[in-house]
Amino acid sequence: MDDTAITTAVKAKFVEDKIVLAGSLSVETLSGTVQLSGFAASAEEKAKAEQIARNSRNVKSVRNNIVVRP
């Protein structure tokens, strides 16, 4: 699976999730490493986004740069 397919799969899972607001998060993948960025409404949303990415196929590691809005 290439990086584009990984990014697409993670984004699709974000859209399906009720906690994660997919529109406010960015997903980029390079050599199987997924980088998450953007703004989350809560620490729960940030953690859930990371969990979804980590549990996606062919993801080697996740860098979670999501910022929780105060």
C-alpha positions in Angstrom: 0.0 0.0 0.0 1.4 3.4 -1.0 1.4 6.6 1.1 -1.5 8.1 -0.8 -3.7 5.0 0.0 -2.7 5.2 3.7 -3.7 8.8 3.8 -7.0 8.1 2.1 -7.8 5.2 4.4 -7.0 7.3 7.6 -9.2 10.2 6.3 -12.0 7.9 5.5 -11.9 6.4 9.1 -12.0 10.0 10.5 -15.1 10.8 8.5 -16.8 7.6 9.9 -15.9 8.4 13.5 -18.3 10.4 15.7 -15.6 12.0 17.9 -13.1 13.1 15.2 -14.0 16.1 13.1 -12.3 15.2 9.9 -12.6 18.6 8.4 -10.4 20.3 10.9 -7.5 17.8 10.7 -4.8 17.2 8.1 -3.3 13.8 7.3 0.0 13.4 5.5 1.9 10.2 4.9 5.6 9.6 4.0 7.1 6.1 3.9 4.4 4.7 6.1 4.7 7.5 8.8 1.5 9.4 9.2 1.6 13.0 10.4 -1.5 14.4 11.9 -2.0 18.2 12.3 -4.7 20.7 12.8 -7.0 21.6 15.6 -9.1 19.4 17.9 -11.9 20.4 20.1 -10.7 18.2 23.0 -7.9 15.9 24.1 -10.3 13.0 23.5 -10.6 13.9 19.8 -6.8 14.3 19.5 -6.2 10.8 21.1 -8.9 9.2 19.0 -7.4 10.5 15.8 -4.0 9.1 16.8 -5.6 5.8 17.7 -7.4 5.6 14.4 -4.2 6.3 12.5 -2.1 3.8 14.5 -4.7 1.1 13.9 -4.8 1.6 10.1 -3.1 -0.9 7.8 0.5 -0.4 6.8 1.1 2.5 9.2 4.6 2.3 10.6 4.4 5.2 13.0 2.3 8.3 13.8 3.4 11.9 14.6 0.5 13.6 16.3 0.9 17.4 16.0 -2.7 18.1 16.6 -3.3 21.1 18.8 -6.2 21.1 21.3 -8.1 24.4 21.2 -8.7 26.0 24.6 
